[in-house]
Amino acid sequence: MLKRIPKILSPQLVKTLMEMGHGDEIVIADANFPCNSISDNVISAVGLCGVDILKAVLELFPLDSYVDEQVLLMEVVPGDDYKPLIWDKYKSVLSDSDESFSIGYLERFAFYERAKKSYAVIATGEEALYANIILKKGVVK
């Protein structure tokens, strides 16, 4: 056990966050995301929701202040009549962190391609649709 590390972060996830360098990206994936097809570095957080993981990760993880968009979300597929309410929850968590951020949106397959370049994918049990989010790591100042 260590002090000040959120208890929901597994040792593997903390190690991964420590290994990542400036500009590396990590995906927090919902339960429908093809994690193992996208990445060889999948960290299981299946019993946890995306909002809680995002909040815990942001306790340790600086966002990249040198890029226009530190956060990426998957766009709703055209014709899919769905409003991702989880986006508002993510924005609230991001706003409550001490990090400056801007959110970008990627088309579904562009999101998958971007995720393939990520350092790791966190596989959550989040059941909300369009709950996938990419974070770009910054520097500790």
C-alpha positions in Angstrom: 0.0 0.0 0.0 1.1 3.5 -0.7 -0.3 6.9 0.4 -2.3 9.2 -1.9 -2.7 6.7 -4.7 -6.4 6.1 -5.4 -7.3 2.5 -4.3 -9.1 1.7 -7.5 -5.8 2.0 -9.5 -4.2 -1.4 -9.8 -0.4 -1.8 -9.4 -0.2 -2.6 -13.1 -2.0 0.6 -14.0 0.2 2.7 -11.7 3.3 1.1 -13.2 2.0 1.9 -16.7 1.2 5.5 -15.9 4.8 5.8 -14.5 6.3 4.3 -17.6 4.5 6.6 -20.0 6.4 9.6 -21.3 5.4 13.1 -22.5 3.1 12.7 -25.5 2.2 9.1 -24.9 -1.5 8.4 -24.9 -3.7 6.0 -22.9 -7.3 4.9 -23.7 -10.0 4.4 -21.1 -12.2 2.0 -22.9 -15.9 1.1 -22.4 -17.1 -2.5 -22.2 -17.8 -2.6 -25.9 -14.4 -1.5 -27.1 -12.3 -4.1 -28.9 -9.4 -3.7 -26.4 -7.4 -6.8 -27.3 -7.7 -6.2 -31.1 -6.4 -2.7 -30.6 -3.5 -3.2 -28.1 -1.2 -5.7 -26.7 -1.0 -3.7 -23.5 -4.5 -4.0 -22.0 -5.0 -3.3 -18.3 -8.2 -4.8 -16.8 -10.5 -2.6 -14.8 -13.6 -4.5 -15.8 -15.5 -4.0 -12.5 -15.0 -0.2 -12.6 -16.8 2.6 -14.5 -15.1 5.0 -16.8 -15.8 8.1 -14.7 -14.2 6.6 -11.6 -11.1 5.5 -13.6 -10.8 8.9 -15.2 -11.0 10.6 -11.9 -8.4 8.3 -10.3 -6.0 8.5 -13.3 -6.2 12.3 -13.3 -5.0 12.3 -9.7 -1.6 11.1 -11.0 -1.6 12.0 -14.7 -0.6 15.4 -16.1 -2.3 16.4 -19.4 -0.2 17.7 -22.3 -0.3 21.5 -22.3 1.7 21.7 -25.6 -1.1 20.3 -27.9 -4.4 21.7 -28.9 -6.4 18.7 -27.7 -5.4 16.7 -24.6 -8.5 14.6 -24.6 -10.2 12.7 -27.5 -13.7 11.2 -27.6 -15.3 8.9 -30.2 -17.9 10.7 -32.3 -21.4 9.3 -32.4 -21.8 7.3 -35.6 -23.9 9.3 -38.1 -27.5 8.0 -38.0 -27.1 6.7 -34.4 -29.7 8.7 -32.5 -27.9 8.7 -29.2 -26.6 11.5 -26.9 -23.7 10.3 -24.8 -24.6 11.6 -21.3 -21.3 10.3 -20.0 -19.5 13.0 -21.9 -20.9 15.6 -19.5 -19.6 13.4 -16.6 -16.2 13.2 -18.2 -16.2 17.0 -18.7 -17.1 17.5 -15.0 -14.3 15.3 -13.8 -11.8 17.0 -16.1 -13.0 20.4 -15.0 -12.6 19.4 -11.3 -9.0 18.3 -12.0 -6.2 20.9 -11.9 -5.5 20.2 -15.6 -6.2 22.5 -18.5 -7.9 20.6 -21.3 -9.5 20.8 -24.7 -11.6 18.0 -26.1 -11.4 16.7 -29.7 -13.7 14.2 -31.4 -12.7 11.4 -33.8 -14.8 9.4 -36.1 -15.1 5.8 -34.9 -12.5 4.2 -37.2 -10.1 7.1 -36.8 -10.5 6.7 -33.1 -9.6 3.0 -33.4 -6.5 3.8 -35.5 -5.4 6.4 -32.9 -6.0 4.0 -30.1 -3.7 1.4 -31.8 -0.9 3.9 -31.3 -1.6 4.3 -27.6 0.7 3.2 -24.9 -2.0 1.1 -23.2 -5.8 0.5 -23.1 -7.6 0.4 -19.8 -10.6 -2.1 -20.2 -13.3 -0.9 -17.9 -16.8 -2.3 -17.3 -18.4 1.0 -18.4 -21.7 0.2 -20.1 -22.5 3.7 -21.4 -22.2 3.9 -25.2 -19.4 6.2 -26.6 -17.6 6.2 -23.3 -14.1 5.7 -24.8 -11.7 8.5 -24.1 -8.0 9.0 -25.0 -5.7 11.1 -22.7 -2.4 12.6 -23.9 0.3 12.7 -21.1 2.0 15.9 -20.3 4.9 16.9 -18.1 5.0 17.4 -14.3 5.8 21.0 -13.7 
